[in-house]
Amino acid sequence: MQLPAYIKNYDNFKPGRDQVLYSGPYWDELEMKAAVNSLLNGNSITSGENVVKFQKKFSKFFKVNFSHMVNSGSSANLVMIAALKKKFKWSDDSEIIVSPVGFPTTIAPIIQNKLIPRFIDIEFETLNFNIENIKGVVNSRTKAILVSPVLGNPPDIHKLTAICKQHNLLLIGDNCDSLGTKFDNRHISEYYYSWSCSFYPAHHICTGEGGMVSSNDEELINIVRSFSWWGRDCYCIGKGNFSSCGACGKRFDKWLDDYDKIIDHRYMYTNIGYNLKPLDLQGAIGLVQLDKFKEISIKRKKHKKIIENIIHFHTGSDLVMSHSLADVCWFGVPIILKLFQQKQSLVDFLEKNKIQTRNYFGGNILLHPGFKHLDCYKKYPNANEVLDRVFFVGCSPQYNDRVLDYFETTFKQWKK
């Protein structure tokens, strides 16, 4: 089968001619066939039986009881925070502790749900927020700590869980960059009350677009589902969606307190929601991707170690530390240099030589026009250095020995 151009294949890689992408879909003909079969022979175009199967298989694989698929990781964060706020009756002035450095849609859902992000400056050893500073900002309005491990690298999860227990806080996770990362022989997601992940092409599993919210709390996932399905109360999907009586067995009944007649449960709304449903073919692709996840994880870890050693040897860059209990499923290879001039010189050199680079996202989010009203960026000196000193390259599972040799050759040629 002829694969489309967006599926990068390095089998015929030619150094200096072909671009080395930092990531991309780890697909072959199996994903394409699954998508086409779902489109041509499936019972649903939007969320259907394949999505249901993917949710169940995903939950079993990552040892969580319930999962709900949406159209992106950003949407997953949005409805996860909304559901937590509703379930626990958080007031609008409730606070969630989060890093000021990261992807904007880790932070934006806090504001979009009329909650307050409370920022903690980062540490350069791990690039995560500094756990030691958390106790200084916890107050009566603090409800949760939102963890987003940098490029998959987790903070000390045991310390975080102890803080949460001491102060009666929820530990929740944006797991979009860290799917598969473990801490003390458990998936880090097993420590979270609820967590999100993304199936964007750059991430560990790709369904084109897509995301998931997971938790052991069935009530919470039902609220997540409602928010992502227009706010309706109905939970019919897959075969239940085609049943005349619905999955609940009483689709037509007296559902409204103030309307004493029979209505269709499909049109009862318990929340002000969104439409964030994925396509069923995305569920079909996800089923195939899960079968490859162990292979993806092994290759990402292997390539990160090789590339990191190359970079450190030829540039003298600082290494990002991982906790001794962490087994990281890396999203990328972080590079920390001493000065902005060094960073920009190396970025320009790599891009010129067709090795794709990425900033550590937006740096301190408080420097950006859409977020600067939230707090003063000057209070977070380490976060302010991120754009000057930090970027990353890929450790994609698609890489082969030719690509890894090209990393070696290219970094060797850079003049500090």
N, C-alpha and C positions, 0 to 999 in steps of 0.2 A: 504494500500500500504506500502510495506517495503521501508523505506527511506534509502539512502546511508549513510555511516559512517560520511561523511563530514558535514551532517546536524545534529548538536548537539541537543540532547534532554535530558533534565535534569529531566524527570518524574521519573526515577528510580535512581536518583543521590545518590551515596554512598560516604559520606565524607571520604577523605583520599585515596580513591581508584580511583575515577573519577576526571579527570582534569577539572578545571574551566577555559575555554578559555576566553580571553578578549573580543572576538566578534566572529561573524560568520554569515552565511546566516540564516535569519529568514524565513525559508521556511517550507512548508508542501507539501502534495500531489498536491495542486493546481499549484504550480510552476512546479512540475515535469510533470504533465499532460499538462500544457501549452507548455512546451518545446517539449515534445514528439509529441503533436498534430501538432505543427509548423513543426517539422522535417519530420513527416510522411505525412502530408496533406497540408502543406503550398506551396505557389507558388515560394518561394525563399529559398535558403540556406543562402546566404549572405543578406545584408540589403534589406528588402522588406516591405510588407504592415504592418507587426507587428511593425517594427521599426518606420514607419511613424506614426502609431497610437500612439505609446508610446511617440514620440516626441511631438505630439499635446496634448496628455493628460498631460504629464509632464509640458508643457508650461502653460496650463490652471491652473493646480494645484498650480504652483509656481508664477503665475501672471506675466508671461513674454510672449512676442509676438512670439518669434522664438527660436527653439532649434534644435541642430544637434547632433546625437549620433555618437560616435566613439568607438574604441576598448578598451580604458582605460582612467582614469582621467589624467594620465601623458600625453597621446596623446592629450587630450582636452586642456591642458595647452600649448602644443607645437603649435597646429594650431591656438589657440586663439591669442597668441602673434604674430605669423606670420601674421595673418589676420589684426590685429591692426596696425602692422608696415606697411603693404601694403596700407591699407585704408588711414591712416593719413600721409603716406610718411615720416615716421621717418628715419632719417639717422642712420648709424651704430654706431655713438657715442652718440645716445640718451640714456637716463637713466631712469630706473624704480626703485622706492624705494621699498625695501622689507626687511623682517626680515632675519638676518643671521641664525636663528634657525627655522628649519622646515623640511619638506620632500624635498629631493634633486630636485625632478622634479617640484617643485614650482620655483626654481631658475634656473635650467639647461636650460629651454626653452628661457630664456632671453639671455643667452650666445649663445645658438644654433642658435638664430636668429640675432646674431652679435650686440646685444644691451648690455648695461652695467648695472649690478645690483648695486644700491647704498644702502648700508646697514645702518640700524638704530638699535642700541642696544635695547635689551628687558628690560622690567620692571618685577620684580618678583611678583607684585600684580596680574597681569593678565597673565603673560608669553608672552604677545604680544609685538610688538615693541613699543617703547616709543614715543607716538604721539608728545610730547613736543619737541622732537629733530628733527622733520621733517623739520621745517622751516629753520633750520641751514644748510641743505644740498640741498635745492631746488635751482636750477640755470636754465640758459637758455636752457640747454639740457634735463631737467627733463620733462618727458611726462606723467607719470602715477604713481600711488601708487597701489601696488599689495598687497591685504590683504589676509592673510590666518589664520583665527581665530583659536586659539590654542584649540584643542579638542572640537571645536564648540563654544568657548567663544569669543565673538566679542569685539574689542576695541570700543571706543566712536565713533560711526558712524557719529553722527552729527558734531563732531569736524573734522573728516576726510573730510566730504563733504564740510565743510566750507573752509578748506585748499585748496581742489581741485578747488573750485569756485574762490578763491582768486588768485590762481596761474595758472588757466586755465589748470588743470591736469585732466586726466581720473582716476576715481576710479574703479579698476577692482578687481575681487575676485577669489581666489582659494577656492571654497566652498566644497572641497572634504570631509572635516571633520565636516562641519557645516550645512549640508542640513537640512532645517527646523528651524534653529535658527532665531529668530525675534528680532527686535530692534524698540522700540517705536510702537509696534503693527503691524509692517510690516516685511515681510521676509527680512533679511539683503541683500539678492540677489537683492531686488527691488531698492537698493541704488547704485548698480554697473552698469557701462556701459555695461560690459560683464562679464560673470563668467563661471567657470568650476565646474564640480562635478564628482565624481567617483562612480562606482557601483561594486567595488572590494568587496569580501566577508566580510571584516571587517566593511564596511561602512553602512550607514543608509538604503540604498536600494542596493540590490545585484542582479546582472544579471550574476554572474559568474566572468566575467571581463566586462569592459565597462565604458564609460564616456559620458559626455554631455557638449556642449558649448551652452550658452543661452545669448540672448540679445534682446532688442527691435529694434535693427538696422538690418533690413532685408539684406541690402547690406553686412554688416559684416558677417552674417551667411552664405550668398552665397559664400563669399571668404573662410570661414572656410570649407565649404563643398568641394570646389574645392581643397584646400590643402590636405584634407583627402581622396579625391578620385583621386589620381594620378596627380592632378593639372588640371584635365579636366574642361571644361566649362559647360558640360552637367549636368543637375540636375534631370534627370529622375530617379524615384524610385517608388516602388510599382507598381500600375497598369500602370503608365506612362512608366515604363521600358519595358513593353510588347507591347506598341503601335508602329505601323510601322512608324508613323509620329512624335513620341516623345511627351513629355509633352508640348513642346513649339509650336507644330503644324507645324514646318518647319525643321524637323530633317535633311533632305537632302537639302542643300542650299549652297550659296557661302559664307562660313564662314571665309575664310582666306583673308586678305587684299592683300597679294602678290601671290595669286593663284586664277586665274579667272575661276575656274571651281567648280562644285558641289562636296562637301564632306559630310561625315556623321558627324553630330555634336557630336556624342559620342566620336569622336577621334580628337577633337579640345582641345588644352591645353593652358590655360591662365596663369598657374603657374607651378613652379617646385615643385611637390607635393610628397605625400606619399600614401601608401595604408593602411588606418587606419579604414577600415569598420568593423562593428560588424556583428555577425550572426543574422539572423531574429528571431531565437528562443530566443535570448537575449532580443529582443523587446517584445516578448510574455511574458517572465518572468517579465520584467519591468512593464507591464500592471497590472499583479497580485500584484506586490510589491507596486505599488502606492495605491491600494485599502487598503493596510495594513499600510500605512505610518502614519496615525494618531495614530494607536495602537502602532506602533514602537516608535514614538516620546513620547507618554505618559509613556511608560515603561522605556525608557532610562532616562527620567527626574526623575522618581520615584526611580529607582535603584541607580542613581547617588547620590541623596540626602541621601538615607539610607546608602550607602557604605561610602560616605564622612564623615558622622557623626560617623560611626564606626571607621574609620581610625583616625580621629582627636582626638576622645576620648581616644583611646588606644596608640597612638603614639606621640601625641602632634605636629603633622605636621602642617605646615602653610597651611591655606586655600587659594585657588585661588579666587580672588574677581571677581564678575560679576557686570557689570554696572546696575544701578537701572532700566534702560529701556530695559535691555536685557532679553529675554526669550530663554534660551539656550537649544538646542537639543543636548545633550552631546554625544561625541564620546567615551570618557573614563573619568576616575576619576583621576585627577592629584594629586600627592603626592610630597610635597616639604619638605625636611628635612634639618637640620642645617649643617650636616657634611657628607662627603663621606662615612665614616665608618658606620654611621647610615643607610644611603641609601643602601649600599651594604649588610649590615647585614639583613635588611628587605627584600630586593630582594631575597637573598639566602634563607631566611626562607620561603617566600611565594612560591618560585619555588619548594622547597623541599616538601612543603605541597600541591603541584599541583594547586596552583593559579597562572595563567599565568600573567607575567608582561611585560611591554615594556618601553624602554627608551623614553624620549621625543625626539624621532627619533634620529638624529645624533648629537644632541647638536649643537654647533657652527660649521656650515658647512665649515668654513674657516680652521678648524683643519684637514680636510680630504684631502688626496693627490690629488683628482681630482679637488678641488676647492681652494686650499691654494694660488694659484697664483693670485686670484682675489683681495685680500686685506690682510692686516696683522691682524690676529686674536686677537692680543693684544689690538687692539683699541676697543674691545667689551667685557669689563670685566664681565658684567652680563651674556652674552651668554656663556662665558667660564666656568661659574659655573653650567651650566645646567647638564652636564654629571656627575658632582659630587653630585648633590642634588635632581634632579628631575626624576621621572618615573611615570608611570600610570598603573592602573588596569582597568578592564572592567566595563561597566554598561549595558551589553548586554540585549536586550529585551527577550532573551531566559531564563534568570535567573528566578528562582522561590523561594519560601520561604525557601526551604531546602538549596539552594545555599547561600542565604542571611544570614541564620543562620550560615552557615559554615564560611562565612567571619567574623562574630562576634566571633565565637569560635577561629578561627585561629589568628586574630589580638590580641585577649585577651592573647594568649599564648606567643606572642613575647616579649622577654626581651630586653629592650633598651640597 
